Amino acid sequence: MTIKLQTFTVLALSAGVLPFIAIPLPAAAVTVRPAAPPPAESAERPASEETEKVEKAEEVRSKPVLLRPGHRGEAVRTLQRKLHRGRYYFGRINGVYDEQTKFAVWAFQKHKRMMPRKEVGPKLLAALDKPVRHKVLVPGGAPDRVEIDLRNQLLTVYRDRRPALISHVSTGAEVRYCENGRCGNAITPTGDFRVLRRAPGWTTGPLGSMYNSLYFTGAIAMHGSSKVPLQPASHGCVRVPLETSKRLYQMVKIGEPVHVRGKIM
């Protein structure tokens, strides 16, 4: 909006002084700016939207992080280190949830009397940091010995009366078989034995291939295998995961006591 102002000023000075007449000032244009509009609303997100974002982040953090076979990364390395510290895992700490890692997870779960599963969540990781109450099959046994639990499909090697290796195994399926012209009963015998013979590396017989075999009665041995399922599945031998069998073969010598107890369910 523009307002025009015009001023005429006449000044009469005292006698003896010529009067001074102010020349009319030209009209001056003065621009009055309108009041500034109220400040725009803040560009920040509404509080409700920020709250929703925080709640979603909390929800993601609270969900159990599951590790499964095939996963890779630092979380898997942490799992492998804890399993190794507990004497369940003897493979490489490579951050890969491979089959050998899965077998070690099963060993720990069975040792804790948990249902064996492939997935690993925060609860299991936390349990790995706590001591496990170990059940001895042969109280008063030799300080260095091997115990094989048929019911839980678990093998334990003792050193100085303490568990030094704990492994998931697959023992005799307890069925009648006939394979490659050879028939028999797939039974892992119970009793007290000693290691009679060792056969390093891969050997192949009428019933298949065996790795790092430790024979403790007749043709029955503890040996590494590429197939170690949860259920009893062998012809009578005690199948051990390949990586674990390497460590087992290093530890157990001829003459060491082997105790087999229990009954498959």
C-alpha positions as CSV (number, residue, x, y, z in Angstrom):
1,M,0.0,0.0,0.0
2,T,1.4,3.5,-0.9
3,I,0.6,6.8,1.0
4,K,1.4,10.2,-0.6
5,L,2.6,13.0,1.8
6,Q,3.0,16.7,0.9
7,T,4.5,19.4,3.3
8,F,4.5,23.2,3.0
9,T,6.5,24.9,5.6
10,V,6.8,28.7,6.0
11,L,9.1,30.1,8.5
12,A,9.0,33.8,9.5
13,L,12.2,34.9,10.9
14,S,12.8,37.9,13.2
15,A,13.1,41.6,11.7
16,G,16.1,42.4,9.7
17,V,16.3,39.0,8.4
18,L,14.9,38.0,5.1
19,P,12.2,35.5,5.5
20,F,12.9,32.0,4.5
21,I,10.2,30.2,2.6
22,A,10.5,26.5,2.3
23,I,10.0,25.3,-1.2
24,P,7.2,22.7,-1.3
25,L,8.6,19.3,-1.1
26,P,7.7,17.0,-3.9
27,A,5.4,14.2,-3.1
28,A,7.3,11.3,-1.6
29,A,6.2,7.7,-2.0
30,V,6.5,5.5,1.1
31,T,6.0,1.9,0.7
32,V,4.6,0.0,3.7
33,R,5.2,-3.7,3.5
34,P,2.5,-6.0,4.7
35,A,3.0,-8.0,7.9
36,A,5.2,-11.1,7.4
37,P,3.1,-14.3,7.2
38,P,3.4,-16.7,10.2
39,P,6.4,-19.0,10.0
40,A,5.8,-22.2,8.1
41,E,5.3,-25.4,10.0
42,S,8.5,-27.2,11.1
43,A,9.9,-29.5,8.4
44,E,10.6,-32.0,11.2
45,R,8.6,-35.2,11.3
46,P,5.7,-35.3,13.6
47,A,6.4,-36.8,17.0
48,S,4.1,-39.7,16.3
49,E,6.1,-40.6,13.2
50,E,9.4,-40.5,15.1
51,T,7.9,-42.7,17.9
52,E,6.8,-45.2,15.3
53,K,10.3,-45.3,13.8
54,V,11.9,-45.9,17.2
55,E,9.3,-48.6,18.0
56,K,10.1,-50.4,14.8
57,A,13.8,-50.3,15.5
58,E,13.2,-51.7,19.0
59,E,11.1,-54.5,17.5
60,V,13.8,-55.5,15.1
61,R,16.4,-55.6,17.9
62,S,14.1,-57.7,20.1
63,K,13.5,-60.4,17.5
64,P,15.7,-63.4,18.1
65,V,18.5,-63.6,15.5
66,L,18.6,-67.1,14.1
67,L,21.6,-68.6,12.5
68,R,21.0,-71.4,10.1
69,P,23.1,-73.7,7.9
70,G,24.5,-71.6,5.0
71,H,24.8,-68.4,7.0
72,R,28.1,-66.5,7.1
73,G,29.6,-63.8,9.1
74,E,30.9,-62.7,12.5
75,A,28.0,-64.1,14.4
76,V,28.8,-67.6,13.0
77,R,32.5,-67.1,14.0
78,T,31.3,-66.3,17.6
79,L,29.2,-69.5,17.5
80,Q,32.1,-71.6,16.3
81,R,34.5,-70.2,19.0
82,K,32.0,-71.0,21.7
83,L,31.5,-74.5,20.4
84,H,35.2,-75.0,20.2
85,R,35.7,-73.7,23.7
86,G,33.1,-76.2,24.9
87,R,34.9,-79.1,23.1
88,Y,32.1,-79.7,20.6
89,Y,33.7,-78.2,17.4
90,F,37.1,-79.0,15.9
91,G,36.8,-77.5,12.5
92,R,38.0,-74.1,11.2
93,I,36.8,-70.9,12.7
94,N,35.8,-69.6,9.3
95,G,32.4,-67.9,9.9
96,V,30.5,-70.4,7.7
97,Y,27.6,-72.3,9.2
98,D,28.5,-75.6,7.4
99,E,27.7,-79.2,8.1
100,Q,30.5,-79.6,10.6
101,T,29.2,-76.6,12.6
102,K,25.7,-78.1,12.5
103,F,27.0,-81.4,13.9
104,A,28.7,-79.5,16.8
105,V,25.4,-77.6,17.5
106,W,23.6,-81.0,17.7
107,A,26.3,-82.2,20.1
108,F,25.9,-79.3,22.4
109,Q,22.1,-79.5,22.4
110,K,22.1,-83.2,23.1
111,H,24.7,-82.7,25.9
112,K,22.2,-80.1,27.4
113,R,19.3,-82.5,26.9
114,M,17.8,-80.1,24.4
115,M,15.9,-81.1,21.3
116,P,18.5,-81.0,18.4
117,R,17.8,-78.3,15.9
118,K,19.8,-76.6,13.1
119,E,18.8,-73.1,14.1
120,V,20.7,-71.1,16.7
121,G,19.2,-68.2,18.6
122,P,20.3,-65.9,21.5
123,K,19.1,-68.4,24.1
124,L,21.4,-71.1,22.8
125,L,24.3,-68.7,22.4
126,A,23.8,-67.6,26.0
127,A,23.7,-71.3,27.2
128,L,27.1,-71.9,25.6
129,D,28.6,-69.4,28.1
130,K,27.3,-71.4,31.1
131,P,28.8,-74.6,32.5
132,V,27.0,-77.9,31.5
133,R,26.3,-80.5,34.1
134,H,27.9,-83.6,32.6
135,K,26.5,-87.1,33.2
136,V,29.1,-89.7,33.5
137,L,28.2,-93.2,32.1
138,V,31.0,-95.0,34.0
139,P,31.6,-93.6,37.5
140,G,35.0,-94.4,38.6
141,G,36.2,-95.2,35.1
142,A,39.8,-94.6,33.9
143,P,40.9,-91.0,33.8
144,D,41.4,-91.3,30.0
145,R,38.6,-93.2,28.3
146,V,35.9,-93.0,25.7
147,E,32.2,-93.2,26.6
148,I,29.5,-93.8,23.9
149,D,25.9,-93.0,24.9
150,L,23.5,-95.0,22.6
151,R,20.3,-93.3,23.9
152,N,21.5,-89.8,23.3
153,Q,23.8,-90.7,20.4
154,L,26.7,-88.9,22.0
155,L,30.4,-89.7,22.3
156,T,32.7,-88.3,25.0
157,V,36.4,-88.5,25.3
158,Y,37.8,-88.0,28.8
159,R,41.2,-86.7,29.7
160,D,42.1,-86.6,33.4
161,R,38.5,-87.4,34.1
162,R,37.2,-84.3,32.3
163,P,35.4,-84.2,29.0
164,A,37.9,-83.2,26.3
165,L,35.8,-84.0,23.2
166,I,32.0,-84.3,22.9
167,S,30.6,-85.4,19.6
168,H,27.3,-86.1,18.0
169,V,27.4,-89.7,16.5
170,S,25.2,-92.1,14.6
171,T,25.4,-95.7,15.8
172,G,23.9,-99.0,14.6
173,A,20.3,-98.8,13.2
174,E,19.4,-102.1,14.9
175,V,17.9,-103.6,11.8
176,R,18.6,-106.7,9.7
177,Y,20.6,-105.8,6.5
178,C,22.0,-107.5,3.5
179,E,24.4,-105.5,1.4
180,N,27.0,-106.4,-1.2
181,G,26.5,-110.1,-0.4
182,R,27.0,-109.5,3.3
183,C,24.1,-109.9,5.8
184,G,23.9,-109.1,9.5
185,N,22.3,-107.1,12.3
186,A,23.1,-103.4,12.5
187,I,23.9,-103.4,16.2
188,T,26.5,-101.4,18.2
189,P,27.3,-103.7,21.1
190,T,27.2,-102.4,24.6
191,G,29.9,-103.3,27.1
192,D,33.4,-102.5,28.0
193,F,36.1,-102.6,25.3
194,R,39.5,-101.3,24.3
195,V,40.8,-99.9,21.1
196,L,42.4,-102.8,19.3
197,R,43.4,-101.3,15.9
198,R,43.8,-98.0,14.2
199,A,43.4,-97.3,10.4
200,P,44.4,-93.8,9.3
201,G,42.7,-92.0,6.4
202,W,40.0,-93.5,4.2
203,T,39.5,-97.2,4.0
204,T,36.8,-99.0,2.0
205,G,35.2,-102.3,2.9
206,P,32.1,-104.3,1.8
207,L,29.8,-101.9,3.8
208,G,31.3,-98.6,2.7
209,S,34.0,-96.1,3.4
210,M,35.4,-95.2,6.8
211,Y,37.8,-92.4,7.8
212,N,40.4,-92.6,10.6
213,S,38.9,-95.8,12.1
214,L,39.4,-96.9,15.7
215,Y,38.4,-100.5,16.1
216,F,37.3,-101.6,19.5
217,T,35.6,-104.9,18.9
218,G,35.7,-107.1,15.8
219,A,34.8,-105.0,12.8
220,I,33.1,-102.3,14.9
221,A,34.9,-99.0,14.9
222,M,34.6,-95.4,15.8
223,H,35.2,-93.6,12.4
224,G,34.7,-90.4,10.5
225,S,31.8,-90.3,8.0
226,S,30.3,-87.9,5.6
227,K,26.9,-89.1,6.7
228,V,26.1,-88.7,10.3
229,P,22.3,-88.2,10.6
230,L,20.4,-87.6,13.9
231,Q,19.0,-91.1,13.9
232,P,21.1,-94.3,14.3
233,A,21.9,-95.3,10.7
234,S,25.1,-97.4,10.6
235,H,25.7,-101.1,10.2
236,G,27.1,-101.1,13.8
237,C,30.0,-98.7,13.8
238,V,30.0,-95.4,15.5
239,R,29.9,-92.7,12.9
240,V,31.6,-89.4,13.8
241,P,31.6,-86.1,11.9
242,L,34.7,-85.8,9.7
243,E,36.4,-82.8,11.3
244,T,35.8,-84.3,14.8
245,S,37.2,-87.7,13.7
246,K,40.5,-86.0,13.0
247,R,40.8,-84.8,16.6
248,L,39.5,-88.1,17.9
249,Y,42.1,-90.1,16.0
250,Q,44.9,-87.8,17.4
251,M,43.6,-88.3,21.0
252,V,42.7,-92.0,21.2
253,K,45.4,-94.6,21.1
254,I,45.5,-98.4,21.1
255,G,44.5,-99.9,24.5
256,E,42.3,-97.0,25.5
257,P,39.1,-98.1,27.3
258,V,35.8,-97.7,25.3
259,H,32.5,-98.0,27.2
260,V,29.2,-98.3,25.3
261,R,26.0,-97.8,27.3
262,G,22.3,-97.3,26.8
263,K,19.7,-98.3,24.3
264,I,18.5,-96.5,21.2
265,M,15.0,-95.1,21.5
